[in-house]
Amino acid sequence: MEAVAESQSEIKGGEFLIRESASEEIFIAEEFSEEQKMMAAATQDFINMEITPITDRIESMEEGLMTSLMDKAGELGLLGINVPEEYGGLGMSFNTGMLIADIMASAGSFSTAYGAHTGIGTLPILYYGTEDQKKKYLPKLASGEWKACYCLTEPDAGSDANSGKTKATLTPDGKHYTINGQKMWITNAGFADLLIVFAKIDDDKRLSAFIAERTWDGITMNDEEKKLGIKGSSTRQVFFNDLKVPVENLLSERENGFKIAVNVLNVGRIKLGAGCINGCKEIATQCTQYANERKQFGVSISSFGAIKQKLANMATRTYATESASYRAGKNIEDLIAKLESEGLSQSDAKMKGVEQFAIECAMIKIHGSEVLAYCTDEGVQVYGGMGFSEEAPMARAYRDARITRIYEGTNEINRMLLVGMMFKKAMKGELDLLEPAMAVAKELTSVPSFDTPDLSTPLAKEKEVLKNLKKAVLMAAGKAAETFGPKLDQEQEVLMNLADMLIELYAAESTVLRTEKLIGLYGDEGSKLYQNMAKLYLFEAVQKIKNAGDEAVACFTDGDELRVMLMGMKRFTKMEPVNTKVLRQEIADVMIAENKFPYSLYN
């Protein structure tokens, strides 16, 4: 395992596009330790015993209920998973924090409160705080004695966070900053004891960040927002009227607030993606059980092909999100360990480790939230008329899922960001995209090779498909960069097409590599379910990549050049047809027989 970790630490963010990864290099969820599995099981028990039985009370925002639940989570150590032991936390690894976020996904509104507190509420201090700030605040946050919120968004500053108008001015005696302004959509605001506040000092161009305490004068709030979903979570507007913050509560350096916001959001994004997994599994389980019980035309509707198709797709896409999430999470974790071993402080190592894989963080946020959206939408459909009723679980799940495509940066913003980050890495020389893209362009006009690769091993054909998919992405991205140059960031439609290609490539590769590893663990027959899901996911990913690629190249080429590009896209997305009907039926049959999501990791 040490050798694997060492090789993983050398992997760069975004490098999956130009690097052939081996299954031995990636981490899979089945490799979590017994301690990590116990933490996952304890988290699930907490949800089963403390959250699920009182969901209606949570949704009605019963006074004091959410804070009491947060207190209980704190007593179990769940609020301090990634907080170092010297500050009152458990000091567990990055991927363990991902795992707990994953399990929390089925906790509905509570998961939102939990995620805001442990992520954007706590991490700015952990990553950027002074030693005094860490000692003062982190133990209270890790124990749950204090709850945290994150005040960034404003009425006129959402995705463009740096355009915020909240102002901070140094008092004449130099001891305080006086903050005035307004924030909105602030999760946990109704009960938070600590607020991470972003404001511009004087006429600064960039934000600064501050730590404020709720008991200080100058903080007022509107009533709770009436929301489409996550109704049990607290969401309020917050107003600052001559709020005086001691100068020692400036977080990091002046004008470093935007950098703090971006880097903390990177963590939030990957954890949000992972934080959709257990929700997807729960929906798939509920739909399977309902389909087994619901009779139409004298038989259970689970026997119908149309229902089997939905169940299998839920399981397969969830498997893909899970595969991608923990692959990237372990890459981050290994890089953090490497940087610490080289003498970097723990907080700096964590910050730089996540920053390196910001592309993957954005991709996983998008993929996880859109798989959850798919599962909840199809969940309503499986339940039929009952799916539209508040008496059944799908209505709430459907409403709650919708926000995941908006917060931590909308999926549209994340798509454009991840492609932009990929090209910036290339321009800085951190990723050599030019040479592989040129090689693909040369191959495009050459005679195809008729050499036959060795396809005798399991998933060998699928791995060949992945190699060619990388060429398809490089071809489209290379031509886009050549055509638009520095103005590419203004071509939003093209950026989103390229992002879809990258996301599907990463998810498909993660799924195939995980499955290859499981064949080694369980044997060919014991891994049949996983092989079916990997083949099904790859087949669908190929279609999506081809469609996005065709659409992209048609935006910036025409005539003979367009015909050549489309021929290239067809060549690089070639895959032998698979019997998707059989694959889906076999996956669904496992679910129907077991009356739940088709595999279990932690219980």
Secondary structure, DSSP 8 states (H G I E B T S, - for coil): -HHHHHHHHT--TTGGGTS---GGGS--GGG--HHHHHHHHHHHHHIIIIIGGGHHHHHTT-TTHHHHHHHHHHHTTTT-TTS-GGGTS----HHHHHHHHHHHGGGTHHHHHHHHIIIIITHHHHHH--HHHHHHHHHHHHHTSS-EEEE--BTTBSSSGGG---EEEE-TTSSEEEEEEEEEEEETTTT-SEEEEEEEETT-SS-EEEEEETTSTTEEE------SS-TTS-EEEEEEEEEEEEGGGEESSTT-HHHHHHHHHHHHHHHHHHTTHHHHHHHHHHHHHHHHH-EETTEEGGGSHHHHHHHHHHHHHHHHHHHHHHHHHHHHHHHHHHHHHTT--HHHHHHHHHHHTHHHHHHHHHHHHHHHHHHHHHHHHHHGGGGGSTTSHHHHHHHHHGGGGTTTS-HHHHHHHHHHHHHHHHHTTSS--HHHHHHHHHHHTS----------STTHHHHHHHHHHHHHHHHHHHHHHHHHGGGGGG-HHHHHHHHHHHHHHHHHHHHHHHHHHHHHHHHHHHTHHHHHHHHHHHHHHHHHHHHHHHHHHHHH--HHHHHHHHHHHHHHT------HHHHHHHHHHHHHHHTSSS--S--
